């Protein structure tokens, strides 16, 4: 055996790949029951982890979540041109996603406090996806697709399950919807769709690189080959537009907000030092920059702050100042009193 043959990676055959991600054949009922059991449990775990603001619990839900299967099934069915398998995978993906959102909504009903970005770091990290999230999703999708094709790196799948965020964003969609924050729900849904598009898109490319499509029945003529390539290119372009445009807009808005917050923080901190109020936070809420101060019960003059903000290029009408008075109470016996 030549050195090249010994070092060439061993690829999984078509039967193995279909069995791994498609819900067909005699084992379909067993696969479906396993899928729904794991999906419901992972959705409950994810929702509970988000509500508790527990990163470890959310990671546990990522490992259990089975949504990667219908997504990769959609990708494989697209590559193989199997319309029936494609429809089954898409229906299972949509039904599974809707179930995860519904479970998140139901968990939100029994929670006393609202679960929104302002009071929960798990929500905050999933409602404003940007291009960096797309980059991470693309890399993770590549690893997951290669693990499906190659036998020697299939052990990487647990890491892929942790790296790709599927069920937690859907839980956030349900929780924030129940909390009356539809804008945050749309952000979390965008993160989920970004990951789905990245897995499908990178999977199609990986399959092409490894020639996995050739294991299926080859097209009869050059026209069918060209038609198949054109359809694949259209699918990749549509998926790219669906996620890249809103992610770019979100990234630009996040960068602008960060720049404005930094400017306001510097100006407000200097003003607070002069008037005896301590700046605690500067954050953007509904397009407004909210600067929160703590201090005594005096009423500081904000005219200087407005002037300084204008000089720094910030419109004062876009800045809201919150003054929280603090009081110091000494405990113990009053001065001058003694014990008889």
C-alpha positions in Angstrom: 0.0 0.0 0.0 1.4 3.4 -0.9 2.1 6.2 1.6 -0.7 8.3 0.0 -3.3 5.5 0.4 -2.3 5.0 4.1 -2.6 8.7 5.0 -5.7 9.4 3.0 -8.7 10.2 5.3 -11.3 7.5 5.5 -14.7 8.9 4.4 -18.0 7.6 5.6 -20.2 6.0 2.9 -23.6 7.3 1.9 -25.5 4.8 4.0 -23.6 5.9 7.1 -24.3 9.6 6.5 -28.0 9.0 5.8 -28.4 6.9 8.9 -26.7 9.6 11.0 -28.8 12.6 10.1 -31.9 11.5 8.1 -35.1 10.2 9.6 -36.1 7.5 7.1 -35.9 3.8 6.8 -37.1 1.1 9.3 -35.4 2.9 12.2 -37.3 6.2 11.6 -39.9 5.7 14.4 -37.1 5.0 16.9 -35.1 8.0 15.7 -38.1 10.3 15.9 -39.0 9.2 19.5 -35.4 9.8 20.5 -35.4 13.2 18.8 -38.5 14.5 20.5 -37.5 13.1 23.9 -34.1 14.9 23.8 -35.6 18.0 22.3 -38.2 18.5 25.0 -35.7 17.7 27.8 -33.0 20.0 26.3 -35.6 22.8 25.8 -36.6 22.6 29.5 -32.9 22.5 30.6 -32.1 25.5 28.3 -35.0 27.5 29.5 -34.2 26.8 33.2 -30.6 27.6 32.6 -31.4 31.0 31.0 -33.9 31.9 33.8 -31.3 30.9 36.4 -28.6 32.8 34.4 -26.5 29.6 34.6 -23.9 29.1 31.8 -23.2 25.5 32.9 -26.8 24.6 32.7 -27.2 26.2 29.2 -24.1 24.2 28.0 -25.7 21.0 29.3 -28.7 21.8 27.1 -26.5 22.3 24.1 -25.0 18.9 24.5 -28.4 17.2 24.8 -30.1 19.2 22.0 -30.7 17.1 18.9 -31.6 20.0 16.5 -28.3 19.6 14.7 -29.6 16.4 13.1 -32.5 17.8 11.0 -30.3 20.8 10.0 -27.6 18.5 8.7 -30.3 16.3 7.2 -31.5 19.3 5.3 -28.0 19.9 4.0 -27.4 16.3 3.0 -30.8 15.9 1.3 -30.0 19.1 -0.6 -26.7 17.7 -1.8 -28.2 14.3 -2.7 -31.2 15.9 -4.4 -33.5 13.8 -2.2 -36.7 15.8 -2.1 -38.7 13.6 0.3 -35.8 13.6 2.8 -35.5 17.3 2.4 -39.1 17.9 3.2 -39.0 15.6 6.2 -35.9 17.3 7.6 -37.3 20.8 7.1 -40.6 19.9 8.7 -38.8 18.3 11.7 -36.6 21.4 12.0 -39.5 23.8 12.0 -41.6 21.7 14.4 -38.6 21.3 16.7 -37.8 25.0 16.8 -41.4 25.9 17.4 -41.5 23.4 20.3 -38.4 24.9 21.9 -39.9 28.4 21.6 -43.2 27.2 23.1 -41.5 25.5 26.1 -39.5 28.7 26.7 -42.7 30.7 26.7 -44.4 28.3 29.1 -41.4 28.4 31.5 -41.6 32.2 31.3 -45.2 32.1 32.6 -44.2 30.5 35.9 -41.3 32.9 36.4 -42.0 35.8 38.7 -39.5 38.3 37.2 -39.2 39.3 33.5 -36.4 37.5 31.7 -34.9 40.2 29.5 -31.4 41.4 28.5 -31.3 44.1 31.1 -31.3 41.6 34.0 -30.0 38.4 32.5 -26.6 37.9 30.9 -27.7 34.7 29.1 -30.4 36.7 27.3 -28.1 39.7 26.7 -25.5 37.5 25.0 -28.1 36.2 22.5 -30.3 39.1 21.4 -27.7 41.2 19.5 -25.9 38.9 17.1 -23.3 40.3 14.8 -20.9 39.3 12.1 -18.6 37.7 14.7 -21.4 35.3 15.5 -21.7 34.4 11.8 -17.9 33.7 11.7 -18.1 31.4 14.7 -21.2 29.6 13.2 -19.4 29.1 9.9 -16.3 27.6 11.6 -18.5 25.4 13.8 -20.6 24.3 10.8 -17.5 23.3 8.9 -16.3 21.1 11.7 -19.7 19.5 12.1 -19.9 18.8 8.4 -16.4 17.3 8.2 -17.2 15.2 11.2 -20.2 13.8 9.3 -18.0 13.0 6.2 -14.8 11.7 7.9 -14.6 8.8 10.3 -11.4 10.0 12.0 -12.8 13.1 13.5 -16.3 12.1 14.4 -15.3 12.4 18.1 -15.4 16.2 17.6 -19.3 16.2 17.5 -19.7 16.8 21.2 -17.5 19.9 20.9 -19.6 21.0 17.9 -22.8 20.6 20.0 -21.4 22.9 22.6 -20.0 25.5 20.2 -23.2 25.8 18.1 -26.1 27.6 19.7 -29.4 26.2 18.7 -31.9 25.5 21.5 -30.8 28.3 23.9 -31.6 31.1 21.4 -35.0 29.5 20.9 -35.6 29.4 24.6 -34.7 33.1 24.7 -37.2 33.7 22.0 -40.0 32.2 24.0 -38.9 33.8 27.3 -38.5 37.3 25.9 -41.8 37.0 24.0 -43.6 36.1 27.3 -41.8 39.0 29.0 -43.1 41.5 26.4 -39.8 42.1 24.6 -40.4 41.2 20.9 -37.3 43.1 19.7 -35.1 40.9 21.8 -37.0 37.8 20.6 -36.2 38.8 17.0 -32.6 39.2 17.9 -32.4 35.7 19.4 -34.3 34.2 16.4 -31.8 35.9 14.1 -29.0 34.1 16.0 -30.7 30.8 15.5 -31.3 31.4 11.8 -27.6 32.4 11.5 -26.5 29.1 12.9 -28.9 27.1 10.8 -27.8 28.9 7.6 -24.1 28.5 8.5 -24.5 24.7 9.1 -26.4 24.2 5.8 -24.2 26.5 3.7 -20.8 25.2 5.0 -22.1 21.6 4.8 -22.9 22.0 1.1 -19.4 23.4 0.5 -17.7 20.6 2.5 -19.7 17.9 0.7 -18.6 19.4 -2.6 -14.9 19.5 -1.5 -15.0 15.9 -0.4 -17.0 14.8 -3.4 -19.7 13.4 -1.3 -22.3 14.2 -3.8 -20.7 11.7 -6.2 -21.7 8.8 -4.1 -25.3 9.3 -5.1 -26.4 8.5 -8.6 -24.5 10.8 -11.0 -26.5 13.1 -13.3 -27.0 11.7 -16.7 -25.7 14.7 -18.6 -23.9 18.0 -18.4 -27.2 19.9 -18.4 -28.3 18.2 -15.2 -24.9 18.9 -13.6 -25.2 22.6 -14.5 -28.8 22.7 -13.2 -27.7 21.1 -9.9 -24.8 23.5 -9.5 -27.0 26.5 -10.3 -29.6 25.5 -7.7 -26.9 25.0 -5.1 -25.5 28.5 -5.8 -28.9 30.1 -5.5 -29.6 28.3 -2.2 -26.2 29.5 -0.8 -26.8 33.1 -2.0 -30.3 33.3 -0.5 -29.1 31.9 2.8 -26.2 34.4 2.8 -28.4 37.4 2.1 -31.0 36.3 4.8 -28.4 36.4 7.6 -25.6 38.7 6.4 -27.8 41.8 5.8 -29.4 41.9 9.3 -26.2 40.8 11.0 -24.3 43.7 9.3 -27.0 46.2 10.4 -26.8 44.9 14.0 -23.0 45.0 14.0 -23.0 48.6 12.8 -25.6 49.6 15.4 -23.6 47.9 18.1 -20.4 49.6 17.1 -22.1 53.0 17.0 -23.7 52.4 20.4 -20.4 51.4 21.9 -18.7 54.5 20.6 -21.4 56.8 21.8 -21.5 55.1 25.2 -17.8 55.5 25.6 -18.0 59.2 24.8 -20.9 59.8 27.1 -19.1 57.8 29.9 -16.1 60.1 29.7 -18.1 63.3 29.8 -20.6 62.1 32.4 -17.8 60.8 34.7 -16.0 64.2 34.7 -19.3 66.0 35.3 -20.3 63.7 38.1 -16.9 64.2 39.9 -17.4 68.0 39.7 -21.0 68.0 41.2 -20.4 65.1 43.7 -22.4 62.4 42.0 -20.8 59.0 41.1 -21.4 57.6 37.7 -22.4 53.9 38.0 -23.5 52.8 34.5 -23.9 54.0 30.9 -26.0 51.8 28.6 -28.2 52.1 25.6 -31.9 51.4 26.0 -34.4 51.8 23.1 -32.1 54.1 21.3 -31.5 56.3 24.3 -28.2 56.4 26.3 -29.0 56.1 30.0 -26.4 57.5 32.4 -27.0 56.5 36.0 -25.5 58.4 38.9 -25.6 57.9 42.7 -25.1 60.7 45.2 -26.7 62.8 47.9 -30.2 64.3 47.7 -29.0 67.5 46.1 -30.3 68.6 42.7 -27.2 69.0 40.5 -27.2 71.5 37.6 -27.2 69.5 34.3 -26.6 72.5 32.1 -22.9 72.0 32.1 -23.3 68.3 31.3 -25.5 69.2 28.3 -22.9 71.7 27.1 -20.1 69.2 27.5 -22.0 66.5 25.6 -22.6 68.9 22.7 -18.9 69.8 22.6 -18.2 66.0 22.4 -20.5 65.6 19.5 -23.4 64.0 21.4 -27.0 65.2 21.1 -28.1 65.8 24.7 -31.7 64.9 23.7 -30.4 61.3 23.1 -29.1 61.1 26.7 -31.2 60.4 29.8 -29.8 61.1 33.2 -31.0 59.0 36.2 -30.1 60.3 39.6 -30.3 57.9 42.5 -29.9 59.5 45.9 -28.1 57.5 48.6 -28.5 57.8 52.3 -26.2 56.7 55.1 -27.8 55.5 58.4 -25.6 54.8 61.4 -26.8 52.0 63.5 -26.3 51.7 67.3 -27.1 53.9 70.2 -27.4 57.7 69.5 -24.5 59.9 70.5 -24.6 61.2 74.1 -26.7 58.4 75.4 -25.4 56.1 78.1 -26.4 53.0 79.9 -27.6 53.3 83.4 
